[in-house]
């Protein structure tokens, strides 16, 4: 109904004009691609949107019905079910890659088909994201590329793609708080590099091997989201290793030296495994070159805790204990090993359990006990039992047979009753868990039932079923901190200055102002950014991204200082070496 549409448009336009002194624009299409975008309205009207530009549309343009859809239909679009949509295609392409609503708020990924024989368009399948959001009544359709780089810090950055022939293809300068799209034909191959653009300072590109981001690894899921330059690690071990040594990740754990646990951090690099501990009793630092490892396997602590890894060289055996997530640490070490055959996989109960019960990455196995699952509702007359493993995770109570068959999976939050049980059949080593109509009677001759119940089971259950209780939450937090692995840090990118502004002097002058000025200059010798990889469709970060989805590479300042006082503050980072 043409008259009804016009009335609707006029009504909304007037209502909007009253609340906004400027002209209200109900629809905006933003082209965040590196390519020119063609936007086709439902009546066949075409608009060309240059890279990093936008198109503003009125209600009349979006809602009008003229029935002149011949040009629109030639682009393989469907004339049926028109409900405020636009069609999009790349300039030079013969096909519309999507028909997208300008009313439904959602993010959708659309595949770009392979190029035709003339060579136009991308050389292989890619994806483009259309994300519709609402702001102050305005609908904004953002069209973004396969790879987008976002600069969330206050320093402009030059971005470039290092090709396999070592040629640098510059993408462009990213202003502070701005973004830039990697051209589609460059977005799957090469190494993404950055370089600060600062007046009076000349910085190098970030390191290719240790800092650059492989575009192909972003899309096949193998990119290291925890690659970093850890300053503490560099101070402790940097001088002992080659300059291009890459730190993959680190894990909180203890080095077992003759029964004494030296709690510290295990650093996993592409050159060596390094452990550092600094306790009241002294400092201990050691490194195991990967080429010298002849065997690595998982072992248990006190026979029941699956939290240790044994590493053997031709000269010595090392045991690292108290891992919060041993499976993750073992996989990280295995990826770094040049010879994967040295890994012994005879004790993969935690890996098997994760697979059998399909546990997410955040559901960590804290304790494992060999035990039995008893049949029957009650305790009296219990005859049959099956041997296996009792596993306590952050979210579940599990039982798995010795043949790796999952029998019990009870979320702590759904368990209605958890109590100690005693009988002639299972003596005083049993625990009964009940969740609705399900019940599990678990026992083990290897555990101290009271200790396991009071210190392991009860805190997890109470915290999960009484989330409103601050005390229960504190108990869980304290329990998990006992196993805490603070090891996975965000990936970083660092650029060094071409020529250092000030070198370390053997004897500083007595004038403290001169010393402070030199320290400030040295603090500018390198700039570092933290890197976050965000799924452009689901908005999930890091390992939670969907492999193959378009990606936003966010570069942030590693530290943010907020001033909530009424006085202006000057903040300076100084290098005190």
N, C-alpha and C positions, 0 to 999 in steps of 0.2 A: 504494500500500500504506500504509494509515493507520498500522499498527503500526510499519512501517519508518521512516516520516517522524517519528513521535514519538521513536523511539530515536535517530534522527539529531539531532533538536533537543536532546534531553536531553544527549547526548554532547558536542555543541559548547558548550552552555550551561555544563556543568560544567567543561569544559576552559578556557573563557574566564574563568569565575569564579575559577579558581585563580590566573591571571596578573593579574587586575584586582581590587583590593579593592572597588571600587564595582560596581554592577550593570552588566553588559555589555549594550549595546544593539546588536544586529547590523546593523539597518537604520535609516537616518534620511532623511527627505525634508525638505529645506529649501526654503521658499518665499521666494525673493529678489525676487518680483514686488511691484508696488504694488497688485495685486489679490488678492482672496481665492481660494485654490486648493482644489479638491476632489480628494481622492485616493481612488480606488476600488480595493479589493483584489479578488483573483480570486474570492472567494466572495460578492461584492456588497456587502461592508461599506464604508461611506463615512466619510471623515474630512474635516473642514473645517480648513484651515490658513490662519490669518490672515497678512497681509503681514509679512515679516521674522520669521516664526516657523517652527517645525519640528515634524515628527511622528516619533515613535520607534516602531518596529515590532519585534516579537519574531520568532523563528524560527517559532513556532506560527502567528502571524498570516499570515506570508508563504507558508508551505509547506502549510497545511492545505487539504484538498480536501473541500468539502461538496456540490459539484455544484449549489448554489443560485445559478445565474448568470443568472436571468431579468432582474433589474434591470441587471446588467452588460451583457447582450446588447442591451438596448433603447438603449444608447448607441452603437450602430453599431460595437461591438467584435466581434472574432472569438473564438469560444469554442474554436477549435482551437489546438493547439500551445501550451498553457499551460505556461510554464516560468519561474515566479517573476517575474511582471510586475505592474505596477500601471497603472491608467488615470488620466489627469489631465484635468480640465476646469476652466474658469473659472466662478466663481460667477455665476449669472444666464444662463449660456450653455446651450443645449440639446444641445450636441454635445461629445463627448470629443475633445480635440485630439491625444492621443497615447496609445499603449500602449507602455510602456517597460520594459525589463528592469532588474531590481535586482541582476543578477549580472554582466552584461557591462560592463566598464569602458570607456566611450566617451562622447563628446559628440556630440549629435545636435540638429539644428535642425528644429522643426516649424512648419508654416505655420498661422496662424490664419485661418480663412475670413472673407469679408466679412460684415458684420452683416446680420441679416434685416430684414424690412420694419418691424419694431417698433422698430428702432433700438438694440437691445441689442448689446453687444459693440463691438469696434473698428470704425471706419467704413471701413477698407480693410485689405487683407491685411498681416499682420505675421508675425513669427516669434518663437518662444520656444525657449530652449535648455535641454535636459536633459543634465546632465553628471554621470556616475556615477564616483566616485573611491573609493579604499580608504585607510583610515587606521587603523593598529593593528588590522586585522582587521574593522573596521567599514565597511560599504558606505554611502556618503553620496550621495544623489541631490539635486543642486542644480538648482533650476528658476529660470532668470533671464530677464530681460526683453529687449526689443529693444535698449534702451539702458540701461546700468548705469553709474553714476558711482562710482568708487572713490577715496577720500581716503587716500592713502598718506603724508601728512605729519602733523605734530603740532598743527595748528590746525583746529578745527571750521569747516566751510564751509556757508553757506546756498546752495542751488541753486535756480534758477528758469528758466522758459521765457519769453522775450520774444516775444509774439505779433505778428502783422503789424499789429494795431491799436495797438501800443506798450503793451499791457497786460502786466503781469508776473504769471505764474502760478507761485507758489512750489511747488517740488517737496518741499522739506524740508531739514532740517539733517543734514549728513553728519558724524558724529563722526570724530575722529582714528582712522585705521586701519579705518574702517568704509566701508560702501557704501550706496547707495540706488538704487532702480529708478525710471526715468521712467515714469509711467503710460502704458500702451499707446496710448491715444487721443491722447497728446501727443508720441509718440516719433518722429514723422516731420516735424513742421512746427515752425518757430520757431527762436530762437537760444538756445542753452544759455549761461546766465550763472552766475557764482559771486560770492560775497561772504564775506570772512572774518568769523567770529563771535568776537570777542576782547573780553573785559571791559575797560572803561575806554578802549576805542578804537572809533572809528566809521569804518568803511571804506566806500567806494563800491563799486557793482557793477563788474565788469571792463568794459572798453570794448566797446561793441556791434560796431563795425565792425572794429577791429583785433584784438580778443581773443576775442569770443564765437564759439561753435562752432555752425555751421548744422547742424541735425539732418538736413535733407533732403540736404545735401551728404555727410554721413557715409554715407548709404545709396545714393546714386547714384555714389559714388566720386570726386567732385570736391573733397572737403574738402582743404584745404591742411594737410598734416601738418608743414610746415616754417614755417608762419606764426610769427613770433616778435617779441619786443621785444629787439633786440640792443643792449646798453648801449654797446658801442664804436661801433656805427653811429649811435646817438643822439647821442653826444658829437661825432662827426665831422660829421654832416649834419643832425641833428634840428632845429637852429634855422633851417635854410634851407628846410624843407618845411612844408606844412600839418600840423596836429596829428594828423589822422587818417590820415597816410601809413602804409601797411602794407608791411612788409618781407617779401617772399615767400621769398627764399633768397639765399645768397651763394656765390660760387665763387672758388677760388684761380686767378689768372691774371695775366698781365703786360700792361701797357699799352705798346704799341709807339709810342714817341715818337722819330721820326726815326732809326729803327733801334736805339734803346736800349730794352731791355726793363726796364720798371719793375714788378718783381714785387710783387703785392699781392692785393687782394680786390675782386671786382666784386659790388656789392650790387644786387639786382633788387627794385624796389619798384613800387607802382602809380602812382607819380608820375615817377620818373626812374631811369636807370641811373647808379650812382655807383661810382667806382673810387678806391681809396686805396692808396698805397704809401709806405713809410717805410724807405728804404735808407740806407746810409752816406753816399751822395752827397747826400741831402736827402729832403724830404717832398713828395709830390705828391698833390693831391686834386682831383677833377673830377667834374662831374655833367652828364648829358645828359637833359633833359626828354623824356619819351616823345612828347609832342605835336610835338616838333621833328624827330623821326626821319623821314627820307624814304626810307631804304633800309637793310635789314639782310640780310646773307647770310653763308654759311660760306665760308671761304677756307682755304688750306693754308699751312703754314710750310715754307719751303725746298722747296716743290712737293710734298712727300711726307707731311708730318705733318698729319693732319686735326684740328688742335687750335686753330683760330683763327676769330674772328667779326669781320666788318667792319660798322661802324655809321656811316651817313652822315647828316649834317644838312645844312641849306641852307648852312651856313658852313664845315663841317669834316668830315674823315673820320677815324674812330677805328678802330684795329685792336687787338683783345685776343687774346693768344696764350697758349699752354701750358695750355689747358683739359685737365683729366684726362678729362672726359666732355662733349665739346662738344655732342653731340646733346641731352643733358639740359639744359644751359645754354641752348641755342637755343630749346628748347620752353618753358622757363620764361620767357624774354624774350618769346616770341611770345604767351604767355598774358596777359602784362602789357600788351602794346601795344594802345592803343585802336583803331588802324587796322591790321588784320592784312594788308592788301594791300601794305604796304611790305616785307614779307618776300620775298626772292628765293630760290626753291628750286631753283636750277640746279646746286647742288653738294651733293646729299644722299646721297653714297656711303655714309657711315656709317649714316644712317637706313635706306637701302635694304638695306645688309648686315645690319643688325639684323633687318629683316623677312624677308629671304631665308633667313637661317640660323636664325631664331627664337632669337636670343641673349637670355638673361635679363638683368635689369638689372645684375647683378654682373659680367657678362662684357663688359668695356669694350674698345673698339677703341683700341689704343695707337699703332699706326703703320700707315700705308698707303703702298704703293708701286705705281705703274703697272708692270705686268710681263707675263710670258707663262707659260703652262702648256704644257709640251712633252709630246707623246705618246711612248710607247715605254718599255720597261723600262730600257734602257741609254742611254748618251749617244751612242755611235757610230751614225751613220745616222739621227739624229733629223731629221725633215723637217718635221713638222707642229707647229704651235703655235697657241694661241688667246690673244688679247690680253685683258687685264682688269686686275684689282686684286689685289695680294698684301696681305693684312691680317693683322696680328698682334694678337690680343686677349689678355686675361689668362688665358684657358683654351684657346684654339684657334689653329691655323694655318689660314687661310682663303684660298680663291681664288674670285673672282667675275668673270664676264665683263663686258665693257663693256655688254652687254645686260641686266646684273643677273640673271644665272643662276648659282646656286651650283654650283661644280664640286668643290671640295675643302673638307672640314671635318674636320680632324684634331685631336683633343684632345692637348694637349702631353703629358699623362700616358700616352697610348697610343702615342706615337711611339717606335719601337725604335731608329731610327738617324737621325741628322741630321748631314749633312756637306757640306762645300764640294765642288763639282765643276768640272772644267775639261775642255773639249773644243774641237775646231775649230769645232763648230756653235754653241756658246753662249759660247765664249771662257772668261773666268775670272769670270763673273758669275752662276753658277748655284748653287743649293742643292738637295740631294736629301733628301727626308723620306720615311721608310718606316714604316708601321704595319701589321704583319701582311702581308696580301697587297696592301695598298694602297701605292702609291708616288706621289710628286709631285715632278717636276723643275721648279723655278721659277727664272726668270731675269728680270733687268731691266737695261736700259741706263741707267736713271736712278739706281740706287743704288750706294753703295760697298759691294760684297758683303761684304768682310771686316769692315767696321765694323758693318753690320747683323747679321751672323752673330754676332760676338763680343759686341756690346753689347746686342742686342735679342733675337735668337732663342735663343742658348745659355743665357742666364740663366733665361729662362722655361721652357725645356725641362728644364734640370737641376733646377730647383726643383720642377717638377711630377713628374718621374720619380724624384727622390731626396728625398722629403719627410722621410725619416728623417735626412737630413744637415742639421745645423744651419747649415753654411756655405752650402749651396745655398739654404736658406730665407732666410738673411740677404741673399744676393744678390738674390733676388726682392723682398724687402722694400725693399731699397735702390733697386731698379729702379722699383718701383711708387711709392715716395715721390717719385721724380723727377717723376712725373706727378700727384702726390697732389692731390686736391681735397677739402679738409677743410670744404667750404662748407655742407653741409646740417646745420643744427642742429635740435634738437627744438623743436617749437612750445611757446610759453609763454602763460600767462595772468597778468596783473598787475592788482592792485587798489590804488588810491591811497587814502590817508586823507582824510577829509572836510576836516579842518583840520590843516595841518602843525604838528607839535609845536614845532619850532624853525626859525627862518629864518636864513639866512646873514647874519652880521654883517660889517661892513666891517673892523672891528678887533677881533680876539679878545682877551679879557682875558689877562693874563700867567699867570693860574692855569691850569695845564695840566689839572687835574682838571675844572674848569668846561668847558674846551674839549672834553674827552673825553666828558663827560656830554651836551653839546649834540650831538656827533657820533652818539652812540648813539641819541638821540631822533630824529635825522634818518633813521637807518637803518630806523626803523619807519614812515616815511612811505609806504612801498609794500611790498607783499608779492607775490612772484612764484612761480608753480608751473610745472614742466615738464609737458607733456601728452603722453601716449602713448595711441594708439588701438589696441586689441587685439581681434582676432577672437575672439568668445566660443566659437566652435566649433573652429577650427584652432589657436588661441593665437598666430597670427602677428601681427606688429606693423606698423603704418604701411602702406606701399605694398604689403606682402605680404598684406594682408587680402583676403578674398573679398567683392566688392561685393554687398550685400544681406544678408549674414550679420549676426546680432545683434552688437553692439559694446560693449566695456567701455572707458569713458573713464577712464584712470588719471591722477591728479594727484599729482605727486611734488615733494618739495623739490628745488630746483635744485642744492643742494650737500649732501653728507653728510660729516660729520667723524666718523671712528672713533677712539676712544681705546683703544689697546692697552697703555697703561702701567698701573702700579699706583696712580697718583695721579689723583684727580678733577680735571677741567679745566673752567674757565669759558670759553666761547667767545662773543665779541661781534663782530658786524659793525658797522663804523662808517662813516659818510659823512664823508669828509675834506674836503668842499667848504666 
